[in-house]
Structure formats: structure tokens, C-alpha cells
Amino acid sequence: MNTIRIRRTAVAVAAAAVLPFALAACTDSGSGTKAAPTAGAEGAAATAGSTPMDGGAAGGKPFGPACAGVPEEGAGSFDGMAKDPVATAASNNPALSTLVTAVKQAGLVDTLNNAKDITVFAPTNDAFAKIPKADLDKVLADKAALTKILTYHVVGQRLTPQQLENGSFETLQKGMVATTGSGESYKVNDTAAVVCGNVRTANANVYIIDTVLMPK
């Protein structure tokens, strides 16, 4: 009888000694299992957080001497233009009024506004003024010719300044434009200088240029 009691006591003592370690092991295992998803979630959050930041850094800010003439507030400001599709954004910039008139005359407003991720080389009013009035009026009256010229100013992807350093791109008109430059100084086809570049709209990157490009 005494032997049985001694054995039961020994088993109880052993169990009491082992149980805390077993519970500790279970607790460690459980906490380890929970830690993994937490770390993963933090990693995902960090990754998700870094993507917009990288995109913003790549996008950069508008540059060029003509950017000083852009309003600081309102629909025609850089912030305002970023909220509108490209044809609408251009209509809010007084320096692009001749271009907007030409786009409307060619019936390209919806085409440009509904396009996704494009680049527009946008001639200023002064750029159009370089064309003799009789020739400009003739082009504005010829929808087919006007469409050809305007679509030659549009590339089917968003171009960054870095891509313009030594680039060649197919336009919506199916012709090619060549770009060169660096920093804040770029040219298109060696004839048109970018006077305000990297202007973002809801669906396009815009590079305002000082000369109308002519398809070859």
C-alpha cells in the first residue's frame, strides 16, 4: 500500500515538473505561429508603402522656363491638371488655347480624354504662331491633315524625362519622333524645345514644346 502511494506521488511530482515545460513549449510554438503572419503583414505593408513612394520619385516635378506661367491654383494649375484627362486639362491652360481649338476642330477631344497612359507633346500658342496664318488656316480647315499633325504629337505610353534623353517613339499617327537631352533641357526631332516638361494629367504626361511637329 505504501509502495503504491509512493509511486503515485512520484508520478504526480513528475507530471507537475513536466507540465510547465510542455505549456511553455506550446505557448512558444503558438506565439511563433502568430508572429509569422504579423511579420508578413508588416512586410507587405512596407512593400505596399514603398511602391507609391517610388512611383512619386520617378514621376518628378514639372520643369522648364514656361512652367512659371502656369497658375498656382485652380483647374489650370499643375494640381488641377493632374485631376483632369489631357484634353480637358489643356483647355484650362491659356498657353495651349490654339492647340485646344485644333483638337476640337479635328474631333479628337474624346479620343485623347479616353486614351490610357499617353504622352502629349503640346505646342504652345507661340508655336502655332510660327506657322504663316494662311497655312495654319488651311490646315485647320482640313480635318484629315489636322488629325495627322495632331496625332503625330501623341505617343502611346507615359514617357519620363529619363526616357527622353535619347529616345525614339512611335506616335499615334504611326510616324516616329526622336528625343534628346538631359536634366531639364530636351528637344524633339531637334527642332522643338521642351519649355515646360513632365506635366501630369489624369491619363497623360505632357511636354509643352515651342514648335509644332510636322510628320515626315
BELCOR-V760041 format. One record per backbone hydrogen bond with DSSP energy under -1.0 kcal/mol. CO is the residue of the C=O (numbers start at 1). NH is the residue of the N-H. Records with the same first field share a line. If there is no record, write none. Layout:
CO = NH ; NH
This chain:
1 = 5
2 = 6
3 = 7
4 = 8
5 = 9
6 = 10
7 = 11
8 = 12
9 = 13
10 = 14
11 = 15
12 = 16
13 = 17
14 = 18
15 = 19
18 = 22
19 = 23
20 = 24
21 = 25
22 = 26
23 = 27
24 = 28
25 = 29
26 = 30
27 = 31
28 = 32
29 = 33
30 = 34
31 = 35
32 = 36
34 = 38
35 = 39
36 = 40
37 = 41
38 = 42
39 = 43
40 = 44
41 = 45
42 = 46
43 = 47
44 = 48
45 = 49
46 = 50
47 = 51
50 = 54
51 = 55
52 = 56
53 = 57
54 = 58
55 = 59
56 = 60
63 = 197
64 = 67
65 = 68
66 = 69
67 = 70
74 = 77
77 = 81
78 = 82
80 = 83
81 = 84
84 = 202
85 = 89
86 = 90
87 = 91
89 = 92
90 = 93
93 = 96
94 = 97
95 = 125
96 = 100
97 = 101
98 = 102
99 = 103
100 = 104
101 = 105
102 = 106
103 = 108
108 = 112
109 = 113
110 = 114
118 = 205
119 = 155
120 = 207
122 = 209
124 = 128
125 = 129
128 = 131
132 = 136
133 = 137
134 = 138
135 = 139
136 = 140
137 = 141
139 = 142
142 = 146
143 = 147
144 = 148
145 = 149
146 = 150
147 = 151
150 = 153
151 = 154 ; 173
153 = 121
154 = 172
155 = 119
162 = 165
165 = 181
167 = 179
169 = 177
171 = 174
175 = 171
177 = 169
178 = 189
179 = 167
180 = 187
182 = 185
185 = 182
186 = 194
187 = 180
188 = 191 ; 192
192 = 188
193 = 210
195 = 66
196 = 208
197 = 63
199 = 206
203 = 118
204 = 201
205 = 120
206 = 199
207 = 122
208 = 195 ; 196
209 = 124
